[in-house]
Amino acid sequence: MKSRNSFLTTFSLALSLLVIIPASAEDRKLAVKDGETIAFMGDSITQGGAKKSGYISLVMEALNKEGLKLTRIAAGKSGNRSNDMLARLDASVISKKPNWMTLSCGVNDVWHFTLRLGKRTFTGVPLKDYKSNILEIIAKAEAAEIKVIILTSTMIGEDPEKETNKTLIPYNEFLREIAKEKGLPLADLSKDMHAALKKIPDVKGKARMFGEPKYERKIQNKLTTDGCHMNTLGNIMMAKGVLRAFGLSEDKIAAAEKSWLAK
């Protein structure tokens, strides 16, 4: 147990060094209020985030330590693209009347393929349609008086030069633009993940890539179990980004991270 905690603490220190805190950062006000409900909309990364050590659980733990008595709605579903999330938005989120919704969407829009007779066919969502879907999701949520927090998409394989990660760039750029345009809180998890991977030392080994059996790297995955779904450090990274978007102070985020790593 000591060696595991030491390993996590070392890499956590590298992650913590990534954050440049503006002078006014500690003056931020926590956006969420006592007794509110947060829906977490997303794909399999968010579905996994609802587990005990997942980012949703970590976010809720940190916020509830503020005495807020919040309720969560876990609305992640494996394989979901933007059109899928739009189709189930009413049933999964709006009908449950949350005060907030975090929106994590993009990985499957870029990465979704079907394999038939040895031929790969793109079944994701083109950028133009993705933009339309995201805008409609936000509009429907806001019409139901649900406040939206945008999460940029994390990487598809821990290699920024991977073609799918290059394809993902304009999807994330759109999310940043729409968050700025509409004044929505943004958790820029793509930026956080890219920065983290530069800071965490490489460890030789083999890297798995979910859904791509021929994919191989000679560096072990750092933030994911399989190039896509988060490990302990990846979930911590995501939780920290979401907590910042909610306005939790850096001191309190650091204290929360320390308690997570001590488990």
C-alpha positions as CSV (number, residue, x, y, z in Angstrom):
1,M,0.0,0.0,0.0
2,K,2.8,2.4,0.8
3,S,4.5,1.9,-2.6
4,R,1.1,2.5,-4.4
5,N,0.5,5.7,-2.4
6,S,4.1,6.8,-3.0
7,F,3.6,6.3,-6.8
8,L,0.3,8.2,-6.9
9,T,1.7,11.0,-4.7
10,T,4.7,11.5,-7.0
11,F,2.6,11.7,-10.1
12,S,0.0,13.8,-8.3
13,L,2.7,16.3,-7.5
14,A,3.5,16.5,-11.2
15,L,-0.1,17.2,-12.0
16,S,-0.4,19.9,-9.3
17,L,2.5,21.8,-10.8
18,L,0.5,22.2,-14.0
19,V,-1.9,24.8,-12.6
20,I,-1.0,28.5,-12.9
21,I,-3.4,30.2,-10.5
22,P,-4.5,33.7,-11.4
23,A,-4.1,36.3,-8.6
24,S,-7.8,36.4,-8.2
25,A,-8.4,32.7,-8.2
26,E,-9.0,32.4,-4.5
27,D,-11.6,35.2,-4.7
28,R,-13.9,32.9,-6.9
29,K,-17.3,32.1,-5.5
30,L,-18.6,28.6,-5.4
31,A,-21.4,28.5,-8.0
32,V,-23.4,25.6,-6.7
33,K,-25.8,26.1,-3.8
34,D,-26.9,24.0,-0.8
35,G,-29.4,21.3,-1.7
36,E,-28.9,21.5,-5.5
37,T,-28.8,18.6,-7.9
38,I,-26.0,18.0,-10.5
39,A,-26.5,15.8,-13.5
40,F,-23.4,14.4,-15.2
41,M,-24.1,13.8,-18.9
42,G,-21.6,11.9,-20.9
43,D,-20.3,8.7,-22.4
44,S,-18.5,5.7,-20.9
45,I,-15.9,7.9,-19.3
46,T,-18.7,9.6,-17.3
47,Q,-20.4,6.2,-16.7
48,G,-17.1,5.0,-15.2
49,G,-16.9,8.3,-13.3
50,A,-19.9,7.4,-11.2
51,K,-17.9,4.5,-9.6
52,K,-16.5,4.9,-6.1
53,S,-13.2,6.3,-7.2
54,G,-14.5,8.0,-10.4
55,Y,-14.4,11.7,-11.1
56,I,-18.1,12.2,-10.3
57,S,-17.8,10.6,-6.9
58,L,-14.7,12.7,-6.2
59,V,-16.4,16.0,-7.3
60,M,-19.5,15.2,-5.1
61,E,-17.3,14.3,-2.1
62,A,-15.3,17.6,-2.3
63,L,-18.4,19.8,-2.8
64,N,-20.4,18.0,0.0
65,K,-17.5,18.7,2.3
66,E,-18.5,22.3,2.0
67,G,-21.8,21.4,3.7
68,L,-23.9,21.7,0.5
69,K,-25.8,18.4,0.7
70,L,-25.9,18.0,-3.0
71,T,-27.5,15.2,-5.0
72,R,-26.1,13.7,-8.2
73,I,-27.6,12.2,-11.3
74,A,-25.2,9.9,-13.1
75,A,-26.2,10.2,-16.8
76,G,-23.2,8.6,-18.5
77,K,-23.8,5.9,-21.1
78,S,-21.2,3.9,-22.9
79,G,-20.7,4.6,-26.6
80,N,-22.8,7.8,-26.7
81,R,-22.3,10.4,-29.3
82,S,-23.8,13.9,-29.3
83,N,-26.9,12.7,-31.2
84,D,-27.4,9.9,-28.6
85,M,-27.1,12.4,-25.7
86,L,-29.6,14.7,-27.4
87,A,-32.0,11.9,-28.0
88,R,-32.0,10.9,-24.3
89,L,-31.6,14.3,-22.7
90,D,-35.2,14.6,-21.6
91,A,-35.3,11.1,-20.1
92,S,-31.8,11.1,-18.6
93,V,-31.6,14.7,-17.3
94,I,-34.4,17.2,-17.9
95,S,-37.2,15.0,-16.5
96,K,-35.2,14.7,-13.3
97,K,-35.1,18.5,-12.8
98,P,-31.5,19.0,-11.8
99,N,-30.1,22.5,-11.2
100,W,-26.9,21.8,-13.1
101,M,-25.6,19.6,-15.9
102,T,-22.0,18.9,-16.8
103,L,-21.7,18.0,-20.5
104,S,-18.9,15.7,-21.6
105,C,-19.2,14.8,-25.2
106,G,-16.9,14.3,-28.2
107,V,-14.8,11.2,-27.9
108,N,-17.2,8.9,-29.6
109,D,-18.3,11.6,-32.2
110,V,-14.7,11.4,-33.4
111,W,-13.8,7.8,-32.7
112,H,-16.9,5.8,-33.5
113,F,-16.4,3.1,-36.2
114,T,-18.1,-0.1,-37.1
115,L,-16.1,-3.1,-38.4
116,R,-17.7,-5.4,-41.0
117,L,-16.0,-7.9,-43.2
118,G,-12.6,-6.3,-42.2
119,K,-13.7,-2.8,-43.3
120,R,-13.9,0.1,-40.9
121,T,-16.8,2.5,-41.5
122,F,-17.0,5.9,-39.7
123,T,-20.2,6.1,-37.6
124,G,-19.3,9.1,-35.6
125,V,-20.7,12.6,-35.9
126,P,-19.2,15.1,-38.4
127,L,-18.2,18.4,-36.9
128,K,-21.1,20.4,-38.4
129,D,-23.7,18.0,-37.0
130,Y,-21.8,17.8,-33.7
131,K,-22.0,21.6,-33.3
132,S,-25.8,21.5,-34.0
133,N,-26.3,18.8,-31.5
134,I,-24.3,20.5,-28.7
135,L,-26.1,23.8,-29.3
136,E,-29.5,22.0,-29.1
137,I,-28.5,20.2,-25.9
138,I,-27.5,23.4,-24.3
139,A,-30.6,25.2,-25.5
140,K,-32.9,22.5,-24.2
141,A,-31.2,22.4,-20.8
142,E,-31.3,26.2,-20.4
143,A,-34.9,26.3,-21.4
144,A,-35.5,23.9,-18.5
145,E,-33.6,26.3,-16.3
146,I,-30.6,23.9,-16.0
147,K,-27.2,25.5,-15.7
148,V,-24.6,23.9,-18.0
149,I,-20.9,23.3,-17.5
150,I,-18.9,22.4,-20.6
151,L,-16.2,19.8,-20.4
152,T,-13.7,19.6,-23.3
153,S,-13.1,16.0,-24.4
154,T,-10.1,14.1,-23.1
155,M,-7.7,12.3,-25.4
156,I,-8.2,9.2,-27.5
157,G,-4.9,7.4,-26.7
158,E,-2.2,9.2,-24.7
159,D,-0.5,10.4,-27.9
160,P,-1.2,13.9,-29.1
161,E,0.1,13.0,-32.6
162,K,-2.5,10.2,-32.9
163,E,-4.8,11.0,-35.9
164,T,-8.0,10.9,-33.8
165,N,-6.6,13.4,-31.3
166,K,-5.8,15.8,-34.2
167,T,-9.4,15.3,-35.5
168,L,-10.7,16.1,-32.0
169,I,-9.0,19.5,-32.0
170,P,-11.8,21.5,-33.8
171,Y,-14.5,19.8,-31.7
172,N,-12.8,21.0,-28.5
173,E,-12.2,24.4,-30.0
174,F,-15.9,24.7,-30.6
175,L,-16.7,23.8,-27.0
176,R,-14.3,26.5,-25.8
177,E,-15.9,29.1,-28.2
178,I,-19.5,28.3,-27.2
179,A,-18.6,28.3,-23.5
180,K,-17.1,31.8,-23.9
181,E,-19.9,33.1,-26.1
182,K,-22.6,31.9,-23.8
183,G,-20.8,32.6,-20.5
184,L,-20.8,29.0,-19.5
185,P,-18.3,27.6,-17.0
186,L,-15.6,25.5,-18.7
187,A,-13.6,22.6,-17.5
188,D,-10.8,22.4,-20.1
189,L,-9.9,18.8,-19.5
190,S,-8.3,18.4,-22.9
191,K,-5.8,21.1,-22.1
192,D,-5.3,19.6,-18.6
193,M,-4.6,16.2,-20.0
194,H,-2.2,17.3,-22.6
195,A,-0.3,19.3,-20.0
196,A,-0.3,16.5,-17.5
197,L,1.1,13.9,-20.0
198,K,4.1,16.2,-20.6
199,K,4.9,16.5,-16.9
200,I,4.5,12.9,-15.8
201,P,7.7,10.9,-16.5
202,D,7.5,8.1,-19.1
203,V,7.6,4.5,-17.9
204,K,8.7,1.9,-20.4
205,G,6.2,-0.8,-21.2
206,K,3.2,-1.5,-23.4
207,A,0.2,0.7,-23.7
208,R,-3.3,-0.7,-24.3
209,M,-5.8,1.1,-26.5
210,F,-9.4,0.3,-26.0
211,G,-11.0,-0.9,-29.3
212,E,-7.8,-0.9,-31.2
213,P,-6.0,-4.3,-30.8
214,K,-3.2,-3.3,-33.2
215,Y,-2.4,-0.1,-31.4
216,E,0.9,-0.3,-29.5
217,R,3.2,2.1,-27.8
218,K,6.3,1.4,-25.7
219,I,5.3,3.8,-22.9
220,Q,2.8,2.8,-20.3
221,N,-0.5,4.7,-20.1
222,K,-0.3,7.4,-17.4
223,L,-3.8,8.7,-16.9
224,T,-5.9,6.0,-18.4
225,T,-6.4,2.2,-18.1
226,D,-6.7,1.7,-21.8
227,G,-5.9,5.0,-23.6
228,C,-9.4,6.3,-23.1
229,H,-11.0,5.4,-19.7
230,M,-9.5,7.1,-16.7
231,N,-7.3,5.4,-14.0
232,T,-7.0,6.9,-10.5
233,L,-4.9,9.8,-11.6
234,G,-7.1,10.5,-14.6
235,N,-10.2,10.6,-12.5
236,I,-8.4,13.0,-10.1
237,M,-7.4,15.2,-13.0
238,M,-11.0,15.3,-14.3
239,A,-12.4,16.0,-10.8
240,K,-10.0,18.9,-10.2
241,G,-11.0,20.5,-13.5
242,V,-14.7,20.2,-12.8
243,L,-14.3,21.5,-9.3
244,R,-12.5,24.6,-10.7
245,A,-15.4,25.1,-13.1
246,F,-17.7,25.1,-10.1
247,G,-15.5,27.7,-8.4
248,L,-13.9,25.7,-5.6
249,S,-10.7,27.3,-4.4
250,E,-7.3,25.9,-5.2
251,D,-6.6,25.4,-1.5
252,K,-9.7,23.2,-1.1
253,I,-9.0,21.3,-4.3
254,A,-5.5,20.5,-3.1
255,A,-6.9,19.4,0.3
256,A,-9.4,17.2,-1.5
257,E,-6.7,15.7,-3.7
258,K,-4.6,14.9,-0.7
259,S,-7.5,13.0,0.9
260,W,-8.2,11.1,-2.3
261,L,-4.6,9.9,-2.6
262,A,-4.5,8.8,1.0
263,K,-7.2,6.2,0.4
